[in-house]
Amino acid sequence: MTELQVGNVVTGIYKTGKYIGEITEVRPQHYLVRVLAVMKHPMQGDLHNPKDADVLFFHERKALSYREQANIPKQMVKPFEGEVPNYQESLKEALEKMKKELIEAGSEWASRSLQALDSLEKDFYKLF
């Protein structure tokens, strides 16, 4: 596979979120990616115990901000084709999709995740 270059628009998975961004630096094992849009909102809770509500600390995880940079492992970065959506609109769509999936799941973890997302919307996103 040919290596991606600075300026390429890509998708990248960072922790449990997926983003569209632009490569700003190529490093030995990572690409530094500037976030332009959100494709999948990060999961809530403990990353080491996914989908488990019975954990010591249930983490509230917000999506990376517009133009925030993240060091993403090269194997988690792929070229992006198409038009980059508006960040705010992409964040709203990713949140709504995750909420729908959590409501359908109906578990204790899903319930706690919905509470965390509601808190993020009020405290950080202020989109709606």
Disulfide bonds with the S-S distance in Angstrom:
none
